[in-house]
Amino acid sequence: MPATSTMNLAQRKKIMRRSFIVMLLAIILLPLSGYWLMGNQATDSEATVTNPRADTWRQVRQGSPDAYTAVQGRETNVLIQNMGQNWRQLRNGPLATYGSWLIFAVLAALTLFYLTRGQVKLTHPRTGKTVERWTLNERRLHWLTATLFIILAITGLSLLYGRYVLIPIMGHVAFAAYADVAKWAHNILGPVFSVALLVILVKWFKENLFSRVDLEWFKGFGGIIGDQHPPAGKFNGGEKLWYWTLATAGVAICATGFVLDFPNFDQTRFVIQISHLIHLSTAFLLIAFAFGHIYIGTIGTEGALEGMTTGHVDTAWAEQHHNLWLEELQAQQQADNDKQTPQ
Amino acid sequence: MARMKFLCDAERCIECNACVTACKNEHEVPWGINRRRVVTIDDGIPGEKSISVACMHCTDAPCQAVCPVDCFYTTDDGVVLHDKDICIGCGYCFYACPFGAPQYPQEGAFGARGKMDKCTFCAGGPEPDNSQAELDKYGRNRLAEGKLPLCAEMCSTKALLAGDGDIVADLFRSRVVRRGGRPDTWGWNTAYKD
């Protein structure tokens, strides 16, 4: 008796499921039977007739790609280019606003950090022994790129904010004279910066691949917060992050810069507008990051700057900040010594 | 005060390009620069329409809004003019303008564009009216002479209208009312059989 009742229940469930599927199909398919009854009548002539004038203005709104004009030149047959308005709104609106916020927020955060945490001091006294961190050519490359970056940042920001910040102080004529120089400096030094950046990216590529060590470095906040000193090779996690920011945003800013800098290649306004928006947003990102980089490299860390100025760092500093790199160097030196002095 | 406006009647424009030629001649615009141009939609197909376009002297002019050196100004007549002494030729006004009005004497490497040039509504520039400096940089100042832009003045079909926006609008409205015909009875072809 209990066995047959469960059988009945299973059967009933099966029937219910089937009838449900049939009902569902009927709900979906029955209304469509109108098409089957009517054939193709609905798609006949009337619906395809459009108003010629409406067509004309639709073409105008869509950039009139097939229009003709006797005036030669790029995009002269375009009556209305709509993206320009979007470009204007984004540039003058969110990008200019939040960009300045970002810059001031980073500056404020660094100031606050310096006031609370202060400089990251050397934990052990200087040993007086130094090791070479950056060769002369590496330093030249760094300072060339750094100088160009700062010039490009100042001239670029002048073109965006000068109207609101500098014109009230300098007046239109003086600012225009400065802006003219700024524009030329930006346009000519930009490609030079691109080449320098490319060399940096190629030169320091291998040492900047992320490894397991960097994970620990980030977990320990790079020793910036707290008193622990997470291990690091020649480039620590933060430096690698800066490297990869330059390898992505930096490359994007260079690529879009070339699009903007060479209008003689017949690129359309749309390409220029998009490039400019990318150029602007990556610029803010890089400037914000550069502030952090400059802070850590100068007043933020005791003994860091001398690596990039003299090329040599104290072994105490190397032990504290780049212990794995120092161990590598010492092992290398040991091996060299062993080779030079046969038993 | 009048608010100057351009209006091109697409039902009348016959694409003769006389406005383009007249403008170039009147202002002695350099080679390669066209302050005005005529664009034809559906060229050669029945129902083709031509429109003459130049700087429209917008109320909230995009060029003015994005200029890094703030070289644009709007006159009391609503005409958007610019100061070539201040212009640095950055190209931003060209990026922003929907009508493609800003023109440059060159488009060279490293963003070498020269000073921007555009339609002045025949109203010159910031220099004293009808001075030699104004003529050299911006062309004739017909408005200061009590005349309207030449492109519209000499338009053979009076398709291109220029002047006080209210008068231009009245003129165009009276045309539309009298014109009738197919394009103004939109939907009739689709809706009615006889």
Interface residues (C-beta under 8 A of the other chain):
Chain A: E46 V49 N51 P52 R53 A54 D55 T56 Q59 V60 S64 D66 A67 Y68 T69 A70 V71 G73 E75 T76 N77 V78 L79 I80 Q81 N82 G84 Q85 W87 R88 R91 N92 S158 L159 L160 G162 R163 I167 H172 V173 F175 A176 A179 D180 K183 W184 N187 I188 P191 L260 D261 F262 P263 N264 R269 I272 Q273 H276
Chain B: A10 E15 N17 V20 G32 N34 R37 V38 V39 T40 I41 D42 D43 G47 K49 I51 V53 P62 A65 V66 C67 P68 V69 D70 C71 D83 D85 I86 C87 I88 G89 C90 G91 F94 Y95 A96 C97 P98 F99 G100 E107 G108 A109 F110 G111 R113 P183 W186 G187 N189 T190
